Amino acid sequence: MPASLVGGIVGGVLLLKLPDTAFKAVVPGLILLGCILVALQPWLSKRINLPDHAHRGAWWVMPAVFATGVYGGYFGAAQGVLLMAILGIGMDANLQKMNALKNVLATVVNTVAAILFIIVADVDWLAAGLIAVGSTIGGFAGARYGRKLPPIALRALIVVIGIVAIVTMVF
């Protein structure tokens, strides 16, 4: 959680300081990378040397979660796709547990970025309210139904959502 917290702050500051062109250039590629990693996660996990101790993960998980926090504070959409890819490859846990952890980490990033924007930016409260309602409904529905899906179906759903996000941004 500390990596997500600091990453969310850094991402929020970058959003406030960088030009719009940086946003449009970087985000679709990050989402595509996440989709590829989620799709290949079972194959990649077999080839990565994970530590023997339970729940500790690979050494690079914490820096990658920080980078995803930066991305989430900067953009937010499809942050879960990237987190699922990182957690799926770097941790020795089942997909449903990783999905729950992903929800907690994304909540930390989104909360800290929202607090930053409230303090220093001119917020469009109608848009923010609509996004909050949609995110809350999606979060509860995702947590409820994500646990019930077989891992292959959940993985396929994550990839499809990521691809829809890319298509929406590019076209």
CNS distance restraints for C-alpha pairs under 8 A (distance, minus, plus):
assign (resid   1 and name CA) (resid   5 and name CA) 6.09 0.50 0.50
assign (resid   1 and name CA) (resid 105 and name CA) 6.11 0.50 0.50
assign (resid   1 and name CA) (resid 108 and name CA) 7.14 0.50 0.50
assign (resid   2 and name CA) (resid   6 and name CA) 6.19 0.50 0.50
assign (resid   3 and name CA) (resid   7 and name CA) 5.88 0.50 0.50
assign (resid   3 and name CA) (resid  62 and name CA) 6.40 0.50 0.50
assign (resid   3 and name CA) (resid  63 and name CA) 7.20 0.50 0.50
assign (resid   3 and name CA) (resid  65 and name CA) 6.13 0.50 0.50
assign (resid   3 and name CA) (resid  66 and name CA) 4.45 0.50 0.50
assign (resid   3 and name CA) (resid  69 and name CA) 7.08 0.50 0.50
assign (resid   4 and name CA) (resid   8 and name CA) 5.90 0.50 0.50
assign (resid   4 and name CA) (resid  65 and name CA) 6.15 0.50 0.50
assign (resid   4 and name CA) (resid  66 and name CA) 5.26 0.50 0.50
assign (resid   4 and name CA) (resid  68 and name CA) 7.43 0.50 0.50
assign (resid   4 and name CA) (resid  69 and name CA) 4.67 0.50 0.50
assign (resid   4 and name CA) (resid  70 and name CA) 7.79 0.50 0.50
assign (resid   4 and name CA) (resid 105 and name CA) 6.04 0.50 0.50
assign (resid   4 and name CA) (resid 106 and name CA) 7.56 0.50 0.50
assign (resid   4 and name CA) (resid 108 and name CA) 6.40 0.50 0.50
assign (resid   4 and name CA) (resid 109 and name CA) 5.54 0.50 0.50
assign (resid   5 and name CA) (resid   9 and name CA) 6.54 0.50 0.50
assign (resid   5 and name CA) (resid  66 and name CA) 7.99 0.50 0.50
assign (resid   5 and name CA) (resid  69 and name CA) 7.05 0.50 0.50
assign (resid   5 and name CA) (resid 108 and name CA) 5.94 0.50 0.50
assign (resid   5 and name CA) (resid 109 and name CA) 5.61 0.50 0.50
assign (resid   5 and name CA) (resid 112 and name CA) 6.58 0.50 0.50
assign (resid   6 and name CA) (resid  10 and name CA) 6.29 0.50 0.50
assign (resid   6 and name CA) (resid  66 and name CA) 7.03 0.50 0.50
assign (resid   6 and name CA) (resid  69 and name CA) 7.32 0.50 0.50
assign (resid   6 and name CA) (resid  70 and name CA) 7.85 0.50 0.50
assign (resid   7 and name CA) (resid  11 and name CA) 6.02 0.50 0.50
assign (resid   7 and name CA) (resid  65 and name CA) 7.95 0.50 0.50
assign (resid   7 and name CA) (resid  66 and name CA) 4.82 0.50 0.50
assign (resid   7 and name CA) (resid  67 and name CA) 6.25 0.50 0.50
assign (resid   7 and name CA) (resid  68 and name CA) 7.07 0.50 0.50
assign (resid   7 and name CA) (resid  69 and name CA) 4.05 0.50 0.50
assign (resid   7 and name CA) (resid  70 and name CA) 4.16 0.50 0.50
assign (resid   7 and name CA) (resid  71 and name CA) 7.67 0.50 0.50
assign (resid   7 and name CA) (resid  72 and name CA) 7.87 0.50 0.50
assign (resid   7 and name CA) (resid  73 and name CA) 6.95 0.50 0.50
assign (resid   7 and name CA) (resid 109 and name CA) 7.14 0.50 0.50
assign (resid   8 and name CA) (resid  12 and name CA) 6.07 0.50 0.50
assign (resid   8 and name CA) (resid  69 and name CA) 4.69 0.50 0.50
assign (resid   8 and name CA) (resid  70 and name CA) 5.09 0.50 0.50
assign (resid   8 and name CA) (resid  71 and name CA) 7.57 0.50 0.50
assign (resid   8 and name CA) (resid  72 and name CA) 6.21 0.50 0.50
assign (resid   8 and name CA) (resid  73 and name CA) 4.19 0.50 0.50
assign (resid   8 and name CA) (resid  74 and name CA) 7.50 0.50 0.50
assign (resid   8 and name CA) (resid 108 and name CA) 7.70 0.50 0.50
assign (resid   8 and name CA) (resid 109 and name CA) 4.49 0.50 0.50
assign (resid   8 and name CA) (resid 110 and name CA) 6.94 0.50 0.50
assign (resid   8 and name CA) (resid 112 and name CA) 6.09 0.50 0.50
assign (resid   8 and name CA) (resid 113 and name CA) 5.54 0.50 0.50
assign (resid   9 and name CA) (resid  13 and name CA) 6.27 0.50 0.50
assign (resid   9 and name CA) (resid  70 and name CA) 7.18 0.50 0.50
assign (resid   9 and name CA) (resid  73 and name CA) 6.40 0.50 0.50
assign (resid   9 and name CA) (resid 109 and name CA) 7.65 0.50 0.50
assign (resid   9 and name CA) (resid 112 and name CA) 6.32 0.50 0.50
assign (resid   9 and name CA) (resid 113 and name CA) 5.79 0.50 0.50
assign (resid   9 and name CA) (resid 116 and name CA) 7.22 0.50 0.50
assign (resid  10 and name CA) (resid  14 and name CA) 6.23 0.50 0.50
assign (resid  10 and name CA) (resid  70 and name CA) 5.58 0.50 0.50
assign (resid  10 and name CA) (resid  73 and name CA) 7.02 0.50 0.50
assign (resid  10 and name CA) (resid  74 and name CA) 7.99 0.50 0.50
assign (resid  11 and name CA) (resid  15 and name CA) 6.21 0.50 0.50
assign (resid  11 and name CA) (resid  69 and name CA) 6.88 0.50 0.50
assign (resid  11 and name CA) (resid  70 and name CA) 3.89 0.50 0.50
assign (resid  11 and name CA) (resid  71 and name CA) 5.82 0.50 0.50
assign (resid  11 and name CA) (resid  72 and name CA) 6.63 0.50 0.50
assign (resid  11 and name CA) (resid  73 and name CA) 4.08 0.50 0.50
assign (resid  11 and name CA) (resid  74 and name CA) 4.19 0.50 0.50
assign (resid  11 and name CA) (resid  75 and name CA) 7.79 0.50 0.50
assign (resid  11 and name CA) (resid 113 and name CA) 7.61 0.50 0.50
assign (resid  12 and name CA) (resid  16 and name CA) 6.41 0.50 0.50
assign (resid  12 and name CA) (resid  70 and name CA) 7.41 0.50 0.50
assign (resid  12 and name CA) (resid  73 and name CA) 4.56 0.50 0.50
assign (resid  12 and name CA) (resid  74 and name CA) 5.04 0.50 0.50
assign (resid  12 and name CA) (resid 113 and name CA) 5.31 0.50 0.50
assign (resid  12 and name CA) (resid 116 and name CA) 6.90 0.50 0.50
assign (resid  12 and name CA) (resid 117 and name CA) 7.35 0.50 0.50
assign (resid  13 and name CA) (resid  17 and name CA) 6.24 0.50 0.50
assign (resid  13 and name CA) (resid  74 and name CA) 7.66 0.50 0.50
assign (resid  14 and name CA) (resid  18 and name CA) 5.64 0.50 0.50
assign (resid  14 and name CA) (resid  74 and name CA) 6.34 0.50 0.50
assign (resid  15 and name CA) (resid  73 and name CA) 7.64 0.50 0.50
assign (resid  15 and name CA) (resid  74 and name CA) 4.96 0.50 0.50
assign (resid  15 and name CA) (resid  75 and name CA) 7.65 0.50 0.50
assign (resid  16 and name CA) (resid 121 and name CA) 7.99 0.50 0.50
assign (resid  18 and name CA) (resid  22 and name CA) 6.71 0.50 0.50
assign (resid  18 and name CA) (resid  23 and name CA) 7.98 0.50 0.50
assign (resid  19 and name CA) (resid  23 and name CA) 7.28 0.50 0.50
assign (resid  20 and name CA) (resid  24 and name CA) 6.53 0.50 0.50
assign (resid  21 and name CA) (resid  25 and name CA) 6.16 0.50 0.50
assign (resid  22 and name CA) (resid  26 and name CA) 6.21 0.50 0.50
assign (resid  23 and name CA) (resid  27 and name CA) 6.09 0.50 0.50
assign (resid  23 and name CA) (resid  75 and name CA) 7.86 0.50 0.50
assign (resid  24 and name CA) (resid  28 and name CA) 7.53 0.50 0.50
assign (resid  24 and name CA) (resid 169 and name CA) 7.94 0.50 0.50
assign (resid  25 and name CA) (resid  29 and name CA) 7.84 0.50 0.50
assign (resid  26 and name CA) (resid  30 and name CA) 6.52 0.50 0.50
assign (resid  27 and name CA) (resid  31 and name CA) 6.32 0.50 0.50
assign (resid  27 and name CA) (resid  75 and name CA) 7.58 0.50 0.50
assign (resid  28 and name CA) (resid  32 and name CA) 6.18 0.50 0.50
assign (resid  28 and name CA) (resid 165 and name CA) 7.94 0.50 0.50
assign (resid  28 and name CA) (resid 166 and name CA) 5.26 0.50 0.50
assign (resid  28 and name CA) (resid 169 and name CA) 6.90 0.50 0.50
assign (resid  28 and name CA) (resid 170 and name CA) 7.27 0.50 0.50
assign (resid  29 and name CA) (resid  33 and name CA) 6.16 0.50 0.50
assign (resid  30 and name CA) (resid  34 and name CA) 6.28 0.50 0.50
assign (resid  30 and name CA) (resid  82 and name CA) 7.86 0.50 0.50
assign (resid  31 and name CA) (resid  35 and name CA) 6.28 0.50 0.50
assign (resid  31 and name CA) (resid  78 and name CA) 6.35 0.50 0.50
assign (resid  31 and name CA) (resid  79 and name CA) 8.00 0.50 0.50
assign (resid  31 and name CA) (resid  81 and name CA) 7.19 0.50 0.50
assign (resid  31 and name CA) (resid  82 and name CA) 7.01 0.50 0.50
assign (resid  31 and name CA) (resid 162 and name CA) 6.11 0.50 0.50
assign (resid  31 and name CA) (resid 163 and name CA) 7.74 0.50 0.50
assign (resid  31 and name CA) (resid 165 and name CA) 7.67 0.50 0.50
assign (resid  31 and name CA) (resid 166 and name CA) 6.67 0.50 0.50
assign (resid  32 and name CA) (resid  36 and name CA) 6.24 0.50 0.50
assign (resid  32 and name CA) (resid 162 and name CA) 7.07 0.50 0.50
assign (resid  32 and name CA) (resid 163 and name CA) 7.12 0.50 0.50
assign (resid  32 and name CA) (resid 166 and name CA) 7.12 0.50 0.50
assign (resid  33 and name CA) (resid  37 and name CA) 6.18 0.50 0.50
assign (resid  33 and name CA) (resid  82 and name CA) 7.73 0.50 0.50
assign (resid  34 and name CA) (resid  38 and name CA) 6.10 0.50 0.50
assign (resid  34 and name CA) (resid  81 and name CA) 5.53 0.50 0.50
assign (resid  34 and name CA) (resid  82 and name CA) 4.49 0.50 0.50
assign (resid  34 and name CA) (resid  83 and name CA) 7.96 0.50 0.50
assign (resid  34 and name CA) (resid  84 and name CA) 8.00 0.50 0.50
assign (resid  34 and name CA) (resid  85 and name CA) 5.88 0.50 0.50
assign (resid  34 and name CA) (resid 162 and name CA) 7.70 0.50 0.50
assign (resid  35 and name CA) (resid  39 and name CA) 6.11 0.50 0.50
assign (resid  35 and name CA) (resid  81 and name CA) 6.54 0.50 0.50
assign (resid  35 and name CA) (resid  82 and name CA) 7.49 0.50 0.50
assign (resid  35 and name CA) (resid  85 and name CA) 7.57 0.50 0.50
assign (resid  35 and name CA) (resid 158 and name CA) 7.46 0.50 0.50
assign (resid  35 and name CA) (resid 159 and name CA) 5.01 0.50 0.50
assign (resid  35 and name CA) (resid 162 and name CA) 5.97 0.50 0.50
assign (resid  35 and name CA) (resid 163 and name CA) 7.26 0.50 0.50
assign (resid  36 and name CA) (resid  40 and name CA) 6.11 0.50 0.50
assign (resid  36 and name CA) (resid 159 and name CA) 7.80 0.50 0.50
assign (resid  37 and name CA) (resid  41 and name CA) 5.64 0.50 0.50
assign (resid  37 and name CA) (resid  82 and name CA) 7.93 0.50 0.50
assign (resid  37 and name CA) (resid  85 and name CA) 5.13 0.50 0.50
assign (resid  37 and name CA) (resid  86 and name CA) 7.73 0.50 0.50
assign (resid  37 and name CA) (resid  89 and name CA) 7.93 0.50 0.50
assign (resid  38 and name CA) (resid  81 and name CA) 7.20 0.50 0.50
assign (resid  38 and name CA) (resid  82 and name CA) 7.82 0.50 0.50
assign (resid  38 and name CA) (resid  84 and name CA) 6.56 0.50 0.50
assign (resid  38 and name CA) (resid  85 and name CA) 4.49 0.50 0.50
assign (resid  38 and name CA) (resid  88 and name CA) 7.23 0.50 0.50
assign (resid  38 and name CA) (resid 155 and name CA) 6.61 0.50 0.50
assign (resid  38 and name CA) (resid 158 and name CA) 7.61 0.50 0.50
assign (resid  38 and name CA) (resid 159 and name CA) 6.84 0.50 0.50
assign (resid  39 and name CA) (resid 155 and name CA) 6.69 0.50 0.50
assign (resid  39 and name CA) (resid 156 and name CA) 7.38 0.50 0.50
assign (resid  39 and name CA) (resid 159 and name CA) 6.76 0.50 0.50
assign (resid  40 and name CA) (resid  44 and name CA) 5.98 0.50 0.50
assign (resid  41 and name CA) (resid  45 and name CA) 5.77 0.50 0.50
assign (resid  41 and name CA) (resid  85 and name CA) 6.62 0.50 0.50
assign (resid  41 and name CA) (resid  88 and name CA) 5.96 0.50 0.50
assign (resid  41 and name CA) (resid  89 and name CA) 5.44 0.50 0.50
assign (resid  42 and name CA) (resid  46 and name CA) 6.62 0.50 0.50
assign (resid  42 and name CA) (resid  88 and name CA) 7.77 0.50 0.50
assign (resid  42 and name CA) (resid  89 and name CA) 7.50 0.50 0.50
assign (resid  43 and name CA) (resid  47 and name CA) 7.00 0.50 0.50
assign (resid  44 and name CA) (resid  48 and name CA) 6.38 0.50 0.50
assign (resid  44 and name CA) (resid  89 and name CA) 6.47 0.50 0.50
assign (resid  45 and name CA) (resid  88 and name CA) 7.42 0.50 0.50
assign (resid  45 and name CA) (resid  89 and name CA) 5.00 0.50 0.50
assign (resid  45 and name CA) (resid  90 and name CA) 7.27 0.50 0.50
assign (resid  48 and name CA) (resid  89 and name CA) 7.71 0.50 0.50
assign (resid  48 and name CA) (resid  90 and name CA) 7.93 0.50 0.50
assign (resid  49 and name CA) (resid  58 and name CA) 7.84 0.50 0.50
assign (resid  50 and name CA) (resid  57 and name CA) 6.41 0.50 0.50
assign (resid  50 and name CA) (resid  58 and name CA) 5.57 0.50 0.50
assign (resid  50 and name CA) (resid  90 and name CA) 7.21 0.50 0.50
assign (resid  50 and name CA) (resid  91 and name CA) 7.48 0.50 0.50
assign (resid  50 and name CA) (resid  92 and name CA) 7.45 0.50 0.50
assign (resid  51 and name CA) (resid  56 and name CA) 7.28 0.50 0.50
assign (resid  51 and name CA) (resid  57 and name CA) 6.49 0.50 0.50
assign (resid  51 and name CA) (resid  58 and name CA) 6.45 0.50 0.50
assign (resid  54 and name CA) (resid  92 and name CA) 7.18 0.50 0.50
assign (resid  55 and name CA) (resid  91 and name CA) 6.90 0.50 0.50
assign (resid  55 and name CA) (resid  92 and name CA) 6.60 0.50 0.50
assign (resid  55 and name CA) (resid  93 and name CA) 7.38 0.50 0.50
assign (resid  56 and name CA) (resid  91 and name CA) 7.16 0.50 0.50
assign (resid  57 and name CA) (resid  61 and name CA) 6.69 0.50 0.50
assign (resid  57 and name CA) (resid  90 and name CA) 5.40 0.50 0.50
assign (resid  57 and name CA) (resid  91 and name CA) 4.30 0.50 0.50
assign (resid  57 and name CA) (resid  92 and name CA) 6.39 0.50 0.50
assign (resid  58 and name CA) (resid  90 and name CA) 5.03 0.50 0.50
assign (resid  58 and name CA) (resid  91 and name CA) 6.47 0.50 0.50
assign (resid  60 and name CA) (resid  64 and name CA) 6.12 0.50 0.50
assign (resid  60 and name CA) (resid  90 and name CA) 7.51 0.50 0.50
assign (resid  61 and name CA) (resid  65 and name CA) 6.00 0.50 0.50
assign (resid  61 and name CA) (resid  86 and name CA) 6.58 0.50 0.50
assign (resid  61 and name CA) (resid  87 and name CA) 7.11 0.50 0.50
assign (resid  61 and name CA) (resid  90 and name CA) 5.85 0.50 0.50
assign (resid  61 and name CA) (resid  91 and name CA) 7.82 0.50 0.50
assign (resid  62 and name CA) (resid  66 and name CA) 6.22 0.50 0.50
assign (resid  63 and name CA) (resid  67 and name CA) 6.22 0.50 0.50
assign (resid  64 and name CA) (resid  68 and name CA) 6.12 0.50 0.50
assign (resid  64 and name CA) (resid  86 and name CA) 6.87 0.50 0.50
assign (resid  65 and name CA) (resid  69 and name CA) 6.05 0.50 0.50
assign (resid  65 and name CA) (resid  83 and name CA) 6.87 0.50 0.50
assign (resid  65 and name CA) (resid  86 and name CA) 7.33 0.50 0.50
assign (resid  66 and name CA) (resid  70 and name CA) 6.34 0.50 0.50
assign (resid  67 and name CA) (resid  71 and name CA) 6.29 0.50 0.50
assign (resid  68 and name CA) (resid  72 and name CA) 5.95 0.50 0.50
assign (resid  68 and name CA) (resid  79 and name CA) 6.73 0.50 0.50
assign (resid  68 and name CA) (resid  82 and name CA) 6.74 0.50 0.50
assign (resid  68 and name CA) (resid  83 and name CA) 6.73 0.50 0.50
assign (resid  69 and name CA) (resid  73 and name CA) 5.99 0.50 0.50
assign (resid  69 and name CA) (resid  79 and name CA) 7.99 0.50 0.50
assign (resid  69 and name CA) (resid 106 and name CA) 7.64 0.50 0.50
assign (resid  69 and name CA) (resid 109 and name CA) 5.78 0.50 0.50
assign (resid  70 and name CA) (resid  74 and name CA) 6.08 0.50 0.50
assign (resid  71 and name CA) (resid  75 and name CA) 5.82 0.50 0.50
assign (resid  71 and name CA) (resid  76 and name CA) 6.64 0.50 0.50
assign (resid  71 and name CA) (resid  79 and name CA) 7.05 0.50 0.50
assign (resid  72 and name CA) (resid  76 and name CA) 3.90 0.50 0.50
assign (resid  72 and name CA) (resid  77 and name CA) 7.14 0.50 0.50
assign (resid  72 and name CA) (resid  79 and name CA) 5.43 0.50 0.50
assign (resid  72 and name CA) (resid 106 and name CA) 7.38 0.50 0.50
assign (resid  72 and name CA) (resid 109 and name CA) 6.28 0.50 0.50
assign (resid  72 and name CA) (resid 110 and name CA) 6.94 0.50 0.50
assign (resid  73 and name CA) (resid 109 and name CA) 6.01 0.50 0.50
assign (resid  73 and name CA) (resid 110 and name CA) 6.40 0.50 0.50
assign (resid  73 and name CA) (resid 112 and name CA) 7.92 0.50 0.50
assign (resid  73 and name CA) (resid 113 and name CA) 5.28 0.50 0.50
assign (resid  75 and name CA) (resid  79 and name CA) 7.96 0.50 0.50
assign (resid  76 and name CA) (resid 110 and name CA) 7.16 0.50 0.50
assign (resid  77 and name CA) (resid 165 and name CA) 7.72 0.50 0.50
assign (resid  78 and name CA) (resid  82 and name CA) 6.83 0.50 0.50
assign (resid  78 and name CA) (resid 161 and name CA) 7.85 0.50 0.50
assign (resid  78 and name CA) (resid 162 and name CA) 6.15 0.50 0.50
assign (resid  78 and name CA) (resid 165 and name CA) 7.18 0.50 0.50
assign (resid  79 and name CA) (resid  83 and name CA) 6.25 0.50 0.50
assign (resid  79 and name CA) (resid 106 and name CA) 7.01 0.50 0.50
assign (resid  80 and name CA) (resid  84 and name CA) 5.95 0.50 0.50
assign (resid  80 and name CA) (resid 102 and name CA) 6.27 0.50 0.50
assign (resid  80 and name CA) (resid 103 and name CA) 7.42 0.50 0.50
assign (resid  80 and name CA) (resid 106 and name CA) 6.77 0.50 0.50
assign (resid  81 and name CA) (resid  85 and name CA) 6.29 0.50 0.50
assign (resid  81 and name CA) (resid 158 and name CA) 6.26 0.50 0.50
assign (resid  81 and name CA) (resid 159 and name CA) 7.45 0.50 0.50
assign (resid  81 and name CA) (resid 162 and name CA) 6.58 0.50 0.50
assign (resid  82 and name CA) (resid  86 and name CA) 6.26 0.50 0.50
assign (resid  83 and name CA) (resid  87 and name CA) 5.95 0.50 0.50
assign (resid  83 and name CA) (resid 102 and name CA) 5.94 0.50 0.50
assign (resid  84 and name CA) (resid  88 and name CA) 5.63 0.50 0.50
assign (resid  84 and name CA) (resid  98 and name CA) 6.79 0.50 0.50
assign (resid  84 and name CA) (resid  99 and name CA) 6.73 0.50 0.50
assign (resid  84 and name CA) (resid 102 and name CA) 6.46 0.50 0.50
assign (resid  85 and name CA) (resid  89 and name CA) 6.13 0.50 0.50
assign (resid  86 and name CA) (resid  90 and name CA) 5.82 0.50 0.50
assign (resid  86 and name CA) (resid  91 and name CA) 8.00 0.50 0.50
assign (resid  87 and name CA) (resid  91 and name CA) 5.33 0.50 0.50
assign (resid  87 and name CA) (resid  98 and name CA) 6.23 0.50 0.50
assign (resid  87 and name CA) (resid 102 and name CA) 7.88 0.50 0.50
assign (resid  88 and name CA) (resid  92 and name CA) 7.65 0.50 0.50
assign (resid  88 and name CA) (resid  93 and name CA) 7.65 0.50 0.50
assign (resid  88 and name CA) (resid  95 and name CA) 6.98 0.50 0.50
assign (resid  88 and name CA) (resid  98 and name CA) 6.92 0.50 0.50
assign (resid  93 and name CA) (resid  97 and name CA) 6.47 0.50 0.50
assign (resid  93 and name CA) (resid  98 and name CA) 6.58 0.50 0.50
assign (resid  94 and name CA) (resid  98 and name CA) 6.39 0.50 0.50
assign (resid  95 and name CA) (resid  99 and name CA) 6.03 0.50 0.50
assign (resid  95 and name CA) (resid 151 and name CA) 6.09 0.50 0.50
assign (resid  96 and name CA) (resid 100 and name CA) 6.42 0.50 0.50
assign (resid  96 and name CA) (resid 146 and name CA) 6.82 0.50 0.50
assign (resid  96 and name CA) (resid 147 and name CA) 5.31 0.50 0.50
assign (resid  96 and name CA) (resid 151 and name CA) 7.60 0.50 0.50
assign (resid  97 and name CA) (resid 101 and name CA) 6.33 0.50 0.50
assign (resid  98 and name CA) (resid 102 and name CA) 5.97 0.50 0.50
assign (resid  99 and name CA) (resid 103 and name CA) 6.32 0.50 0.50
assign (resid  99 and name CA) (resid 143 and name CA) 7.63 0.50 0.50
assign (resid  99 and name CA) (resid 146 and name CA) 7.47 0.50 0.50
assign (resid 100 and name CA) (resid 104 and name CA) 6.54 0.50 0.50
assign (resid 100 and name CA) (resid 143 and name CA) 6.89 0.50 0.50
assign (resid 101 and name CA) (resid 105 and name CA) 6.21 0.50 0.50
assign (resid 102 and name CA) (resid 106 and name CA) 6.02 0.50 0.50
assign (resid 103 and name CA) (resid 107 and name CA) 6.10 0.50 0.50
assign (resid 103 and name CA) (resid 139 and name CA) 7.42 0.50 0.50
assign (resid 103 and name CA) (resid 143 and name CA) 7.91 0.50 0.50
assign (resid 104 and name CA) (resid 108 and name CA) 6.38 0.50 0.50
assign (resid 105 and name CA) (resid 109 and name CA) 6.41 0.50 0.50
assign (resid 106 and name CA) (resid 110 and name CA) 6.03 0.50 0.50
assign (resid 107 and name CA) (resid 111 and name CA) 5.88 0.50 0.50
assign (resid 108 and name CA) (resid 112 and name CA) 6.19 0.50 0.50
assign (resid 109 and name CA) (resid 113 and name CA) 6.11 0.50 0.50
assign (resid 110 and name CA) (resid 114 and name CA) 5.95 0.50 0.50
assign (resid 111 and name CA) (resid 115 and name CA) 6.20 0.50 0.50
assign (resid 112 and name CA) (resid 116 and name CA) 6.25 0.50 0.50
assign (resid 113 and name CA) (resid 117 and name CA) 6.21 0.50 0.50
assign (resid 114 and name CA) (resid 118 and name CA) 6.10 0.50 0.50
assign (resid 115 and name CA) (resid 119 and name CA) 6.25 0.50 0.50
assign (resid 116 and name CA) (resid 120 and name CA) 6.23 0.50 0.50
assign (resid 116 and name CA) (resid 121 and name CA) 7.86 0.50 0.50
assign (resid 117 and name CA) (resid 121 and name CA) 4.95 0.50 0.50
assign (resid 117 and name CA) (resid 122 and name CA) 7.60 0.50 0.50
assign (resid 117 and name CA) (resid 123 and name CA) 7.05 0.50 0.50
assign (resid 118 and name CA) (resid 122 and name CA) 7.36 0.50 0.50
assign (resid 118 and name CA) (resid 123 and name CA) 6.51 0.50 0.50
assign (resid 123 and name CA) (resid 128 and name CA) 7.42 0.50 0.50
assign (resid 124 and name CA) (resid 128 and name CA) 6.15 0.50 0.50
assign (resid 125 and name CA) (resid 129 and name CA) 5.87 0.50 0.50
assign (resid 126 and name CA) (resid 130 and name CA) 6.29 0.50 0.50
assign (resid 127 and name CA) (resid 131 and name CA) 6.19 0.50 0.50
assign (resid 128 and name CA) (resid 132 and name CA) 6.05 0.50 0.50
assign (resid 129 and name CA) (resid 133 and name CA) 6.18 0.50 0.50
assign (resid 130 and name CA) (resid 134 and name CA) 6.17 0.50 0.50
assign (resid 131 and name CA) (resid 135 and name CA) 5.90 0.50 0.50
assign (resid 132 and name CA) (resid 136 and name CA) 6.00 0.50 0.50
assign (resid 133 and name CA) (resid 137 and name CA) 6.22 0.50 0.50
assign (resid 134 and name CA) (resid 138 and name CA) 6.00 0.50 0.50
assign (resid 135 and name CA) (resid 139 and name CA) 5.84 0.50 0.50
assign (resid 136 and name CA) (resid 140 and name CA) 6.22 0.50 0.50
assign (resid 137 and name CA) (resid 141 and name CA) 6.06 0.50 0.50
assign (resid 138 and name CA) (resid 142 and name CA) 5.74 0.50 0.50
assign (resid 139 and name CA) (resid 143 and name CA) 6.06 0.50 0.50
assign (resid 140 and name CA) (resid 144 and name CA) 6.07 0.50 0.50
assign (resid 141 and name CA) (resid 145 and name CA) 5.97 0.50 0.50
assign (resid 141 and name CA) (resid 146 and name CA) 7.85 0.50 0.50
assign (resid 142 and name CA) (resid 146 and name CA) 5.23 0.50 0.50
assign (resid 143 and name CA) (resid 147 and name CA) 6.39 0.50 0.50
assign (resid 144 and name CA) (resid 148 and name CA) 7.28 0.50 0.50
assign (resid 145 and name CA) (resid 149 and name CA) 6.48 0.50 0.50
assign (resid 146 and name CA) (resid 154 and name CA) 6.48 0.50 0.50
assign (resid 149 and name CA) (resid 153 and name CA) 6.07 0.50 0.50
assign (resid 149 and name CA) (resid 154 and name CA) 5.81 0.50 0.50
assign (resid 150 and name CA) (resid 154 and name CA) 6.28 0.50 0.50
assign (resid 151 and name CA) (resid 155 and name CA) 6.02 0.50 0.50
assign (resid 152 and name CA) (resid 156 and name CA) 6.11 0.50 0.50
assign (resid 153 and name CA) (resid 157 and name CA) 6.11 0.50 0.50
assign (resid 154 and name CA) (resid 158 and name CA) 6.21 0.50 0.50
assign (resid 155 and name CA) (resid 159 and name CA) 6.34 0.50 0.50
assign (resid 156 and name CA) (resid 160 and name CA) 6.16 0.50 0.50
assign (resid 157 and name CA) (resid 161 and name CA) 6.16 0.50 0.50
assign (resid 158 and name CA) (resid 162 and name CA) 6.25 0.50 0.50
assign (resid 159 and name CA) (resid 163 and name CA) 6.21 0.50 0.50
assign (resid 160 and name CA) (resid 164 and name CA) 6.17 0.50 0.50
assign (resid 161 and name CA) (resid 165 and name CA) 6.24 0.50 0.50
assign (resid 162 and name CA) (resid 166 and name CA) 6.37 0.50 0.50
assign (resid 163 and name CA) (resid 167 and name CA) 6.20 0.50 0.50
assign (resid 164 and name CA) (resid 168 and name CA) 6.03 0.50 0.50
assign (resid 165 and name CA) (resid 169 and name CA) 6.24 0.50 0.50
assign (resid 166 and name CA) (resid 170 and name CA) 6.08 0.50 0.50
assign (resid 167 and name CA) (resid 171 and name CA) 5.85 0.50 0.50
